[in-house]
Amino acid sequence: MHARFFTLRNTLLFILSWLPGLPAIAQESTRIEIVNAREMSYDKGINGNVRRLIGQVEFKHKGSRLFCDSAYQHIDKNNMDAYGHVRIVQGDSLTLTGKRLFYEDDKQLAQIFDEVVMKDKKTTLTTDRMDYDMQTNVASYNSGARIVDGVNVLTSIAGYYYSKSHDLYFKRDVVLQNPKYVMNGDTLRYNTTNSTAYFLGPTTIRSDSNLIYCEKGWYNTETQTSTFSSNAYLKTKTQVLRGDQIYYDRQKGFGKANGNVTITDSVNKVIIGGDYAEHFEKTDSSFTTGHALMTQIFEGDSLFMHSDTLMAVAGVVDSAGKDKKHTLFAFHNVRMYKSDMQGSCDSLVYDYRDSTIRLFTAPILWSGLNQLTADSITLQVANSNIDKIYLVNSAFIASRADSVQKGIVDSLRFNQIRGKNMTGYMQDNKLYKIFVEGNGQTIYYGKNKADKMVGVNRAECSNLMIYVKDNQVKGVTLINKPDATFYPIRELSTQELRLKGFHWLHEKRPEKKSDIFE
């Protein structure tokens, strides 16, 4: 890409060196030497200042040659017109052809018309007309041009070259085709000094691996590094990366984004947001930090999760050849909110291959009135809903027995379930059954028909099956060597109404989505 623009710049200067009065050749003789013409004449009676040359016309100037079928030299105006098979040759590397070439010294304007073709060893430029304004040092075309440089093809309706700043502008329907990508844009500026293209309007860059869109940015054609902004995004087969500013290295397959970052995973229906993100194409992985937020879209609801850092890593394509399933890792200070479930832990792993969410290090889940804790907790997702909850080691479920009684908040009476491991069964995202495995213990309060507490039941059994309705214990089945006693409501002390490992952690519960950032 760099070679194409560099050659175009040199070619424009080469064309202009033929024209009298240009600053680039002001220190040298501007006289053009006539090498050959079958006929040369001028009629003093008609216009003694116009010299006409016909047939195999050839001029020589500064090591280059101009060929045409006929030409007029306006000696007094320092103008020149060339017609028919116009061809300029510089050494053995560059030629420029057209049907007409006009130079007007008073307007400081040079023009070449009709089937204009410029060629060197690598580049071919074709257009219908090319102008050069020597007062502004701007060369331009407005009728469309095609530039071919090896495997690269660039087309646009208009193009401008600013010789002072070494900038090339391409405008309207700009298309750059490369075997690795195709770029479409409205306005492209290319600087031949730093080999950098600047995007000044809506631009897309498509390749087999991704699509890039921006409305402002730059692309270095030598290093293949770039920065995009203004509604910018980078889209792969499975993810879309957005941000206020995106940096991309095509050779390394590496992108990063700053400000209002979002990574949308269309396969797993996940949106990850934050202040900063990086994406690695070769491993199809990414990480996000700074107000990091994951949104898992479930049917009719969404799960929101915040942590210090979120990282997504792609798995292996399955045997059916479908898209890769990612694994999401959340590190430190993890907090979750869903309308019917909330959670907290230090770290989390969401494995889309088996649809499980695993919480580690002081995990807590809240479902309705229930608080669930264990050494680790696993959520099993099925049909876009949480199907089961596994509490592994030191499993504990607690809930307030009567949160409000006679207008007074009662924080002393709690239903409690304790065991080695537990499995909670969900229906419509609500707990309806809990299986306790190993060293099962329960404390739950009984009520009469008037919903008034009449006693408390303590039970111990190796395994328990507990039935829940409307977030309250409705029945307990004791399995294997049960031992249960029902006590009057005031007979047991507060300490006797606490199972080992009981901790009420309601102050940590996110009550709304914004609480997960606190």
HUNORKA-V204632 format. One record per residue. RES is the residue in one small letter. PHI is phi as a letter, one per 20 degrees, with the letter a starting at -180 (999 if undefined). Layout:
BEGIN
res->RES phi->PHI
res->RES phi->PHI
END
This chain:
BEGIN
res->m phi->999
res->h phi->f
res->a phi->f
res->r phi->f
res->f phi->f
res->f phi->f
res->t phi->f
res->l phi->f
res->r phi->g
res->n phi->f
res->t phi->f
res->l phi->f
res->l phi->f
res->f phi->f
res->i phi->g
res->l phi->f
res->s phi->f
res->w phi->f
res->l phi->e
res->p phi->f
res->g phi->n
res->l phi->f
res->p phi->g
res->a phi->f
res->i phi->c
res->a phi->f
res->q phi->e
res->e phi->d
res->s phi->f
res->t phi->e
res->r phi->f
res->i phi->e
res->e phi->e
res->i phi->e
res->v phi->e
res->n phi->b
res->a phi->a
res->r phi->f
res->e phi->c
res->m phi->b
res->s phi->b
res->y phi->b
res->d phi->d
res->k phi->f
res->g phi->f
res->i phi->e
res->n phi->b
res->g phi->f
res->n phi->e
res->v phi->d
res->r phi->d
res->r phi->d
res->l phi->c
res->i phi->c
res->g phi->n
res->q phi->l
res->v phi->f
res->e phi->b
res->f phi->d
res->k phi->c
res->h phi->b
res->k phi->l
res->g phi->n
res->s phi->d
res->r phi->c
res->l phi->d
res->f phi->d
res->c phi->a
res->d phi->f
res->s phi->b
res->a phi->b
res->y phi->c
res->q phi->d
res->h phi->e
res->i phi->f
res->d phi->f
res->k phi->e
res->n phi->m
res->n phi->d
res->m phi->b
res->d phi->c
res->a phi->c
res->y phi->c
res->g phi->m
res->h phi->l
res->v phi->f
res->r phi->b
res->i phi->d
res->v phi->c
res->q phi->c
res->g phi->l
res->d phi->d
res->s phi->d
res->l phi->c
res->t phi->c
res->l phi->c
res->t phi->c
res->g phi->a
res->k phi->d
res->r phi->b
res->l phi->c
res->f phi->c
res->y phi->c
res->e phi->d
res->d phi->f
res->d phi->f
res->k phi->e
res->q phi->l
res->l phi->c
res->a phi->d
res->q phi->b
res->i phi->c
res->f phi->c
res->d phi->m
res->e phi->l
res->v phi->f
res->v phi->c
res->m phi->d
res->k phi->c
res->d phi->c
res->k phi->f
res->k phi->d
res->t phi->c
res->t phi->c
res->l phi->d
res->t phi->c
res->t phi->a
res->d phi->e
res->r phi->b
res->m phi->c
res->d phi->d
res->y phi->c
res->d phi->e
res->m phi->f
res->q phi->f
res->t phi->d
res->n phi->l
res->v phi->c
res->a phi->d
res->s phi->b
res->y phi->c
res->n phi->c
res->s phi->d
res->g phi->n
res->a phi->b
res->r phi->c
res->i phi->d
res->v phi->d
res->d phi->c
res->g phi->m
res->v phi->e
res->n phi->e
res->v phi->c
res->l phi->c
res->t phi->c
res->s phi->a
res->i phi->f
res->a phi->c
res->g phi->b
res->y phi->c
res->y phi->c
res->y phi->d
res->s phi->f
res->k phi->f
res->s phi->e
res->h phi->l
res->d phi->d
res->l phi->d
res->y phi->d
res->f phi->d
res->k phi->c
res->r phi->m
res->d phi->l
res->v phi->f
res->v phi->c
res->l phi->d
res->q phi->d
res->n phi->c
res->p phi->g
res->k phi->e
res->y phi->a
res->v phi->c
res->m phi->d
res->n phi->c
res->g phi->b
res->d phi->e
res->t phi->b
res->l phi->c
res->r phi->d
res->y phi->c
res->n phi->d
res->t phi->f
res->t phi->f
res->n phi->d
res->s phi->l
res->t phi->c
res->a phi->e
res->y phi->d
res->f phi->e
res->l phi->d
res->g phi->a
res->p phi->g
res->t phi->c
res->t phi->c
res->i phi->c
res->r phi->d
res->s phi->b
res->d phi->f
res->s phi->e
res->n phi->a
res->l phi->c
res->i phi->d
res->y phi->c
res->c phi->b
res->e phi->d
res->k phi->a
res->g phi->r
res->w phi->b
res->y phi->b
res->n phi->e
res->t phi->f
res->e phi->e
res->t phi->e
res->q phi->l
res->t phi->d
res->s phi->b
res->t phi->c
res->f phi->c
res->s phi->b
res->s phi->l
res->n phi->l
res->a phi->e
res->y phi->b
res->l phi->c
res->k phi->d
res->t phi->d
res->k phi->f
res->t phi->d
res->q phi->c
res->v phi->c
res->l phi->d
res->r phi->c
res->g phi->a
res->d phi->f
res->q phi->b
res->i phi->c
res->y phi->d
res->y phi->b
res->d phi->d
res->r phi->f
res->q phi->f
res->k phi->e
res->g phi->m
res->f phi->c
res->g phi->c
res->k phi->b
res->a phi->c
res->n phi->c
res->g phi->m
res->n phi->l
res->v phi->e
res->t phi->c
res->i phi->c
res->t phi->d
res->d phi->d
res->s phi->f
res->v phi->f
res->n phi->e
res->k phi->l
res->v phi->c
res->i phi->c
res->i phi->d
res->g phi->c
res->g phi->r
res->d phi->e
res->y phi->b
res->a phi->b
res->e phi->c
res->h phi->c
res->f phi->d
res->e phi->f
res->k phi->f
res->t phi->d
res->d phi->l
res->s phi->c
res->s phi->b
res->f phi->b
res->t phi->c
res->t phi->b
res->g phi->m
res->h phi->l
res->a phi->f
res->l phi->c
res->m phi->d
res->t phi->d
res->q phi->e
res->i phi->e
res->f phi->d
res->e phi->f
res->g phi->m
res->d phi->a
res->s phi->c
res->l phi->d
res->f phi->d
res->m phi->c
res->h phi->c
res->s phi->b
res->d phi->f
res->t phi->b
res->l phi->d
res->m phi->c
res->a phi->d
res->v phi->c
res->a phi->f
res->g phi->e
res->v phi->e
res->v phi->g
res->d phi->f
res->s phi->f
res->a phi->f
res->g phi->m
res->k phi->f
res->d phi->f
res->k phi->f
res->k phi->e
res->h phi->e
res->t phi->d
res->l phi->d
res->f phi->d
res->a phi->d
res->f phi->d
res->h phi->m
res->n phi->l
res->v phi->f
res->r phi->c
res->m phi->c
res->y phi->b
res->k phi->c
res->s phi->g
res->d phi->d
res->m phi->b
res->q phi->c
res->g phi->b
res->s phi->b
res->c phi->a
res->d phi->e
res->s phi->b
res->l phi->b
res->v phi->c
res->y phi->d
res->d phi->d
res->y phi->f
res->r phi->f
res->d phi->d
res->s phi->l
res->t phi->c
res->i phi->d
res->r phi->d
res->l phi->d
res->f phi->c
res->t phi->m
res->a phi->l
res->p phi->f
res->i phi->c
res->l phi->c
res->w phi->c
res->s phi->c
res->g phi->m
res->l phi->e
res->n phi->e
res->q phi->d
res->l phi->d
res->t phi->c
res->a phi->a
res->d phi->f
res->s phi->b
res->i phi->c
res->t phi->c
res->l phi->d
res->q phi->d
res->v phi->d
res->a phi->b
res->n phi->l
res->s phi->m
res->n phi->c
res->i phi->f
res->d phi->e
res->k phi->b
res->i phi->c
res->y phi->d
res->l phi->d
res->v phi->d
res->n phi->m
res->s phi->l
res->a phi->f
res->f phi->b
res->i phi->c
res->a phi->c
res->s phi->b
res->r phi->f
res->a phi->f
res->d phi->b
res->s phi->f
res->v phi->c
res->q phi->c
res->k phi->m
res->g phi->m
res->i phi->d
res->v phi->f
res->d phi->d
res->s phi->d
res->l phi->d
res->r phi->d
res->f phi->c
res->n phi->f
res->q phi->c
res->i phi->c
res->r phi->c
res->g phi->a
res->k phi->f
res->n phi->c
res->m phi->b
res->t phi->c
res->g phi->d
res->y phi->d
res->m phi->d
res->q phi->b
res->d phi->l
res->n phi->m
res->k phi->c
res->l phi->f
res->y phi->c
res->k phi->b
res->i phi->c
res->f phi->d
res->v phi->d
res->e phi->c
res->g phi->n
res->n phi->l
res->g phi->f
res->q phi->b
res->t phi->b
res->i phi->c
res->y phi->b
res->y phi->e
res->g phi->e
res->k phi->c
res->n phi->e
res->k phi->f
res->a phi->e
res->d phi->m
res->k phi->d
res->m phi->f
res->v phi->d
res->g phi->r
res->v phi->c
res->n phi->d
res->r phi->d
res->a phi->c
res->e phi->c
res->c phi->a
res->s phi->f
res->n phi->c
res->l phi->c
res->m phi->c
res->i phi->d
res->y phi->d
res->v phi->c
res->k phi->b
res->d phi->l
res->n phi->m
res->q phi->c
res->v phi->f
res->k phi->d
res->g phi->a
res->v phi->c
res->t phi->d
res->l phi->e
res->i phi->d
res->n phi->m
res->k phi->l
res->p phi->f
res->d phi->b
res->a phi->c
res->t phi->c
res->f phi->d
res->y phi->d
res->p phi->f
res->i phi->f
res->r phi->d
res->e phi->f
res->l phi->e
res->s phi->f
res->t phi->g
res->q phi->f
res->e phi->f
res->l phi->e
res->r phi->c
res->l phi->e
res->k phi->g
res->g phi->n
res->f phi->f
res->h phi->b
res->w phi->e
res->l phi->d
res->h phi->f
res->e phi->f
res->k phi->e
res->r phi->f
res->p phi->f
res->e phi->e
res->k phi->b
res->k phi->g
res->s phi->f
res->d phi->f
res->i phi->f
res->f phi->e
res->e phi->e
END
